[in-house]
Amino acid sequence: MLNSSRYMPNAELKLIYVIEDDSITAITTKLLLEKALGKIQVQLYPNGQRALNHLQTVVQEGARLPDLLLLDLNMPLMDGWEFLDAFSNLPFTHPVCVLLLTSSINPEDRAKAARYQTVAGYFSKPLEMRIVSRMLRVQREAFGPGLGQPNLQGALHYLVYQSYATLPFGDRELAKLLTQSRAFNAAHSLTGVLLYSQGHIVQLLEGSEANLQAVFARIVQDPRHSEIIKLADGAATQRLFTQWSMGFRTLNPTDFKQLTGYINPDQKDYLGTSSSLPNDELYTLLASFIDDSCLFDMT
């Protein structure tokens, strides 16, 4: 039997959702997970709609969210892609690790899955014991020890890129992006800031070099971005931002105060105090983007 504590150093893995329309595959997956992990609750859902309905109730009641969600792609009523689109709109209090478990070997499906920030891994059916071990490793890496903690000296890196949004963002899209990105980046121990101006995007990310390169690879494949250019990439001595944030101008900034991580570029010191920052050039780059480009006016 696998030792679950080996893969869950911060909290014991207690609840897993399996969303699978084939009843034999679903039961087999449940039995294998229980055998591998011991005391664990595995809940089965025959399609995305049933799972989504239950998650909506869980969120409303403040009940326990799953520690891990295994999702099939081809299902009736609501397939995996439709579920992921709806899932990303749920107001979770903390991120949920989603792994695809599917019979699809289509490389286009793998590429599409990589564009979802909520998806941490892609695995092929049928589930085997060795695959369980790999899944737990992915879950551990995404939600493992040290989340939200400062990186050790010498282990911190930063990455800055610019891109152009393929479709303009309105206030609703920006608010949604802020909420989703905070959850994703918290799960990967990333901090930083994203600035948006009339379709132009400049983002600074901070974290481990491996996580930064993995996230940047996803951004390159994200259809919402075009004309992506990496501006800077290197080691850092400390984080410039303690929480992930987004800046954009709005006619009614008070409407966005409830969004933790939103910064109002019309306020003094919206990027913090630069005198103590270890990398003034990075700070100047972000500040100049706000000062010189007339950040997008929300109407």
C-alpha positions in Angstrom: 0.0 0.0 0.0 1.2 3.5 -0.8 2.0 5.7 2.1 -0.2 8.8 1.5 1.7 10.9 4.1 4.7 10.6 1.8 2.8 12.6 -0.9 0.8 14.8 1.4 3.2 16.5 3.8 0.8 19.3 4.8 -2.6 17.6 5.0 -3.9 14.1 4.6 -5.6 13.4 1.3 -9.2 12.7 2.4 -11.7 13.4 -0.4 -11.5 12.7 -4.1 -14.1 13.2 -6.8 -14.1 10.8 -9.8 -16.2 12.1 -12.7 -16.6 9.2 -15.0 -19.6 8.0 -17.1 -18.6 4.4 -17.4 -19.8 2.7 -14.2 -17.2 -0.2 -14.4 -14.3 2.2 -14.9 -15.6 4.5 -12.1 -15.9 1.6 -9.6 -12.5 0.2 -10.6 -10.9 3.6 -10.1 -12.6 4.0 -6.7 -11.4 0.6 -5.5 -7.8 1.2 -6.7 -7.7 4.6 -5.0 -9.0 3.1 -1.7 -6.5 0.3 -1.9 -3.6 2.7 -2.6 -4.5 5.4 -0.1 -6.2 3.6 2.7 -8.7 5.7 4.7 -10.1 8.0 2.0 -13.5 9.0 0.7 -14.0 8.7 -3.0 -17.2 10.1 -4.5 -18.4 9.1 -8.0 -20.3 11.3 -10.5 -21.5 9.9 -13.9 -21.2 13.2 -15.7 -19.9 16.8 -15.3 -23.4 18.2 -14.6 -24.0 16.0 -11.5 -20.5 16.9 -10.2 -21.0 20.6 -10.9 -24.4 20.7 -9.1 -22.8 19.1 -6.0 -19.9 21.5 -6.0 -22.2 24.5 -6.2 -24.0 23.2 -3.1 -20.7 22.5 -1.4 -19.5 26.1 -2.1 -22.8 27.6 -1.0 -22.8 25.7 2.3 -19.1 26.1 3.0 -18.6 22.3 3.1 -15.4 20.5 2.5 -14.0 20.7 -1.0 -12.3 17.8 -2.7 -8.6 17.5 -2.3 -8.3 16.0 -5.8 -10.7 15.8 -8.8 -10.2 13.1 -11.5 -12.1 14.1 -14.7 -13.0 12.2 -17.8 -13.5 14.1 -21.1 -16.1 12.3 -23.1 -19.3 12.1 -21.1 -23.0 12.7 -21.7 -25.0 15.8 -20.6 -21.9 17.7 -19.8 -18.5 16.6 -21.0 -15.1 17.4 -19.4 -14.5 20.5 -21.4 -17.9 22.0 -20.5 -17.3 21.1 -16.9 -13.9 22.8 -16.8 -15.5 26.0 -18.3 -18.2 26.0 -15.6 -15.8 24.9 -12.8 -13.5 27.9 -13.4 -16.4 30.2 -12.5 -17.1 28.7 -9.1 -16.0 31.0 -6.2 -13.7 28.5 -4.4 -12.1 29.6 -1.1 -9.0 27.6 -2.1 -7.8 25.9 -5.3 -8.8 22.4 -6.2 -6.4 20.1 -8.0 -7.9 18.8 -11.2 -6.3 15.9 -13.1 -7.7 14.6 -16.4 -8.1 10.8 -16.6 -9.2 10.0 -20.1 -8.9 7.4 -22.9 -8.2 10.2 -25.4 -4.7 10.1 -26.9 -5.5 13.0 -29.2 -2.5 15.5 -29.0 -5.0 18.3 -29.6 -6.8 17.4 -26.4 -3.5 17.5 -24.5 -2.7 20.9 -25.9 -6.2 22.1 -25.1 -5.9 20.8 -21.5 -2.7 22.7 -21.1 -4.6 26.0 -21.7 -6.7 25.4 -18.6 -5.1 26.9 -15.4 -7.3 24.6 -13.3 -5.8 21.4 -14.9 -2.6 20.2 -13.2 -2.1 17.0 -15.2 -3.2 14.7 -18.0 -3.4 10.9 -17.5 -4.6 8.0 -19.7 -7.1 5.4 -18.6 -7.3 2.8 -17.2 -5.9 3.8 -13.9 -3.0 1.7 -12.6 -1.2 1.7 -9.3 1.9 3.3 -10.8 -0.3 6.0 -12.3 -1.7 6.7 -8.8 1.8 7.4 -7.6 2.4 9.8 -10.5 -0.9 11.6 -9.8 0.0 12.1 -6.2 3.3 13.5 -7.2 1.6 16.0 -9.4 -0.8 16.9 -6.7 2.0 17.3 -4.2 3.9 19.6 -6.5 0.9 21.8 -7.1 -0.3 21.9 -3.5 2.7 20.7 -1.6 4.7 22.2 1.3 5.7 25.8 1.5 2.8 27.3 -0.3 2.6 31.0 0.2 5.9 30.9 2.0 9.0 32.9 1.0 11.5 31.0 -1.2 14.8 30.1 0.3 17.7 32.4 -0.4 19.1 31.8 -3.9 16.0 29.8 -5.0 13.8 32.7 -6.0 13.5 33.7 -9.7 11.4 36.3 -11.6 10.1 36.4 -15.1 8.6 39.4 -17.0 6.8 39.2 -20.3 4.5 41.3 -22.5 1.7 40.2 -24.8 -1.4 41.4 -26.5 -4.8 40.1 -25.7 -6.5 38.4 -28.6 -9.9 39.7 -27.4 -10.3 42.9 -25.2 -11.0 42.4 -21.5 -14.0 44.1 -19.9 -14.5 44.6 -16.2 -16.2 41.2 -15.8 -13.4 39.4 -17.6 -10.7 41.2 -15.7 -12.3 40.5 -12.3 -12.7 36.8 -13.3 -9.1 36.6 -14.4 -7.9 38.1 -11.1 -9.9 35.7 -9.0 -8.8 32.6 -11.0 -5.1 33.6 -11.3 -4.8 34.3 -7.5 -6.0 30.7 -6.8 -3.7 29.2 -9.4 -0.7 31.2 -8.4 -1.3 30.5 -4.7 -1.3 26.8 -5.5 2.1 27.1 -7.2 3.7 29.5 -4.7 3.8 32.3 -7.3 3.5 36.0 -6.6 3.6 39.0 -8.9 1.5 41.5 -10.7 -0.3 41.8 -14.1 -1.0 45.2 -15.7 -3.5 45.6 -18.5 -3.9 48.5 -20.8 -6.1 48.6 -24.0 -5.2 45.0 -24.9 -1.6 45.3 -23.9 -0.4 43.0 -21.0 2.8 43.2 -18.9 3.2 40.6 -16.2 5.9 40.0 -13.6 5.9 36.5 -11.9 8.0 35.4 -8.9 8.7 31.9 -7.7 10.8 28.9 -8.3 12.5 28.7 -11.7 10.8 25.4 -12.5 7.3 26.8 -11.7 8.0 30.0 -13.7 9.1 28.1 -16.8 6.1 25.8 -16.6 3.6 28.6 -16.2 5.2 30.6 -19.0 5.0 27.6 -21.3 1.2 27.5 -20.5 0.9 31.2 -21.3 2.6 30.7 -24.7 0.0 28.1 -25.5 -2.9 30.2 -24.1 -5.1 31.5 -27.0 -5.9 34.6 -25.0 -2.3 35.8 -25.6 -0.6 36.8 -28.8 2.7 38.5 -29.7 4.3 37.2 -26.5 7.8 38.6 -25.7 9.9 37.6 -22.7 11.4 40.9 -21.3 13.4 39.6 -18.4 14.2 36.3 -16.6 16.7 35.8 -13.8 17.4 35.3 -10.1 15.9 37.5 -7.4 16.9 38.2 -3.8 13.4 38.8 -2.5 9.8 39.1 -3.7 8.6 42.4 -4.9 4.9 41.5 -4.3 3.6 39.5 -1.3 0.4 38.6 -3.1 -0.6 38.3 -6.7 -2.3 41.5 -8.0 -3.7 43.2 -11.0 -3.8 46.9 -12.0 -6.3 48.5 -14.4 -8.0 51.9 -14.3 -11.8 52.0 -13.8 -14.3 54.8 -13.5 -15.6 53.2 -10.3 -12.6 51.8 -8.4 -14.7 51.2 -5.3 -16.5 48.4 -7.2 -13.3 46.4 -7.2 -12.2 47.0 -3.6 -13.7 43.6 -2.6 -11.3 41.8 -5.0 -8.2 41.0 -3.0 -5.3 41.6 -5.2 -6.7 44.5 -7.2 -4.5 47.6 -7.2 -5.8 51.0 -8.1 -3.2 52.7 -10.3 -4.6 56.1 -9.5 -3.6 55.7 -5.8 -0.2 56.8 -4.5 2.3 53.9 -4.1 0.0 51.5 -5.9 3.0 49.2 -6.5 4.4 49.7 -3.0 7.4 51.7 -1.8 10.3 51.4 -4.3 13.1 52.6 -1.9 13.4 49.2 -0.3 12.9 47.1 -3.4 16.0 45.1 -4.5 15.4 45.5 -8.2 14.5 49.1 -9.1 14.6 48.4 -12.8 11.8 45.9 -12.6 9.7 48.3 -10.5 10.4 51.1 -13.0 9.3 49.0 -15.9 5.9 48.3 -14.3 5.4 51.8 -13.0 6.3 53.2 -16.5 3.7 50.9 -18.1 1.0 52.4 -15.9 2.2 56.0 -16.1 2.8 56.1 -19.9 0.1 53.9 -21.4 -3.1 55.3 -20.1 -4.4 52.1 -18.5 -7.7 50.7 -19.8 -10.7 52.8 -18.7 -13.6 50.6 -17.5 -17.0 51.9 -18.5 
